[in-house]
Each structure stands twice: as structure tokens, then as C-alpha cells.
Amino acid sequence: MAGPDLGNPCYALEMDAALGRHDEYIDIRDPKVFATWQKTPGLRCLVCQHPVTVYHSSAKNPFVRHGKGFGATGDRAAKTSARETFLHFRLKHWVCAELKALGSKDAQVETRLEARTPDVFGHLHGRGFAVEVQWSGLDHSVAQARTRDLLAAGADEVLWLTRPCTWAERLPVLGIISFNPDGDDYTAHTGFLTYRPRLGLRPAHMSVRDFLRDWTAGDRLAWAYVDHKKGGWATVTDWQHHTKAQAEEIAAKKRQLAAALTERDELRAKFETACNSLRTTADKLTRQTTAVEQALTYRKQLESKITSQNAELHRADQDIKTAEQERSAAQQKIADLTDQLAWQAARLNLRAAATITLTVLCLALGLAVLLT
């Protein structure tokens, strides 16, 4: 236990706990305790360890205060800081008192442990228990390193009692609801888990006094990870329920996995069959596409040939029309020639008849001449 702080003034006021003659923790809110120390000197401040005496405030609340010459009066900020410091120290000494009540013979506040000084350290049942009381914010990596150092320095178990709870699920921590409880016990609101059927381990409120009792027993509580990110304190029985439920869940998952693998294999076989069918269909479509392309090419060739033949037919039709026109012209010419021939034949016939007639006449004349 550190000696009185003679270098710095103590601004702590309205303190409801103090140290006794033998460094024991004294909670003067108990009327019997208050009455005892009202008549007995020897109380000391938890913060500076200078003498304090009990008194009732104007509201009849029990407190202790510094004797003349030991306390100091400061501004509001100094008083607020002093109040926080007192509440911090009160929890440290309360924990130390609880460890002593559980049977620790060497529990002390801020005792040196090699390179580290835990807030509280003591032995029970042959094991070293270190408790860190954290009021202000602290980075997780720093708390993790301090925990590791305490374990390396001889602490078998480490417990954090914290006001900030940003890393309460990653270290052996209890998050304290209030550093200024109404009663003589503190309550943790995070860091402790209880098992609930079908829900698993869930956060639950926990008496810090009951926790310390079970924690130091050695076989009642354990800290472990609930999953790959979050951990917490729970009773060994609850951990057994949790691990059993997890084992059953794992077994169910294995069965689901086996069924899923079987279904996957069946689907894979169906998929392969479908792929083979698709490949066959694709080959068939390729052949059909080739045949269609060939048919289209042949059709284009036929269309080209038909176009060419149509052109030839058109030319032939034109030639026929021209030939018909020429034939009509020839027929007309023949008709004209026939008419001309007929006319000429008629003329020839007339000339022949005339000639015959003249010949006959000449013969007749000649005969007549001869006869005369």
C-alpha cells in the first residue's frame, strides 16, 4: 500500500468510503459502521491517505472529509476530477476487500508485479488474481498488451472492470454500469453471458461480488470466445450447454452439408447430362446452320440464275414481238405482192386474150384473104 500523498492537494469531497487502521475498506453508508467510526478515529482518505472523519451532510447523507490542513478547496473542474478519482480508488479498494473476504491473505491495491503494477493483486487457492480498474478510455491494443504482461509476470487470471466498454468482447472484461452504486455491490452490464435455450449465450447483468466469488473459485467461470470475434465470461455449466448446442448445430450442419453435397453431385450429373445434350444440340444446330447457309447460297445462285433466265426470256419475248412484227410486215408485203401479182396476172390474162383474139382475127383475115 502506498503512503500518504504529501506533494499534491486532495480535492476529494463527499466521500462515502475510507481506509481503516489496518488498510481495510470501510463503507460508512452502513449506519452501524458510521456510528462506530463517529466515535473512533483512524479513518484515512482512499485517495491521499490523510486522516478523514465521518459527518452527515445537510441532506443527512453519511460522508467522510479531510481533517483541517489536509483537504483543499478547488474549482469545479478540480472537484469533478477529484470525484472521479475517488470513485476509481473506491472500486479498487472494494475489490481488494472482496478478495480478502474470500480468503486472500496478500490482496493489495497497486502492488508491484515485476514490470507491471496491477490495480489489485492477491492469491487464492494457490493462484494469482490481478484486477485492473479502468475509468478512462483505453486503446484495445494497450489493454491487450497489459493483460499479456500481467500473465507473464505471474498473474494466473486477469480481470478488467471498466467504465468504457469498447473492447469488452475481446478481453476478460466486465463493463460496470456505475462506479457509484447505491448499495454495497457493483453491477456488470456487459462482459458476462448466460445461456438461453435456442438463443445461446447472451449478455446478462451480473453482481460483481458474486462474480469475484465464482471467478476465484477456479472451476465455476471461464472466459472464451463465443464466435471468431466476440468473447465473454460465463459459468462452466453454461459453456457446456453452449458447446453441446454448438456440437449439435455442427452435427446438423454436417448432415445438411452431406445432403447438400449429394444434391450437388446429382445436380452436377444433371448438369453434365444437360451439357452433353447442349453440345449435341449445338452440333446439330451447327450442321443445320451449315445446311441452311448452303441452301441460302444455292437459293442465291438459283435466284441469280432465274434473274438471268428472266432477262433472257424478256429478251426472247422482245425478239418474238419483233419477229411477229416482222412476220406481220412480211405477211402484209406478201399480201401486197399477191395483190400485185393478181393484178398483173389479170393484165396478162387480158393481154393474152387480146392477143389470142387478134391472132384469131388475123388468121380469119388471112383466111379470108386467101379465100378471096
Secondary structure by P-SEA (a helix, b strand, c coil): ccccccccccccccccccccccccccccccaaaaaaaccccbbbbcccccbbbbbbcccccccccccccccccccaaaaaaaaaaaaaaaaaaaaaaaaaaaccccccccccccccccccccccccbbbbbbbbcccccaaaaaaaaaaaaaacccbbbbbccccccccccbbbbbccccccccbbbbcccbbbbbccccbbbbbbcaaaaaaaaaccccbbbbbccccbbbbbcaaaaaaaaaaaaaaaaaaaaaaaaaaaaaaaaaaaaaaaaaaaaaaaaaaaaaaaaaaaaaaaaaaaaaaaaaaaaaaaaaaaaaaaaaaaaaaaaaaaaaaaaaaaaaaaaaaaaaaaaaaaaaaaaaaaaaaaac
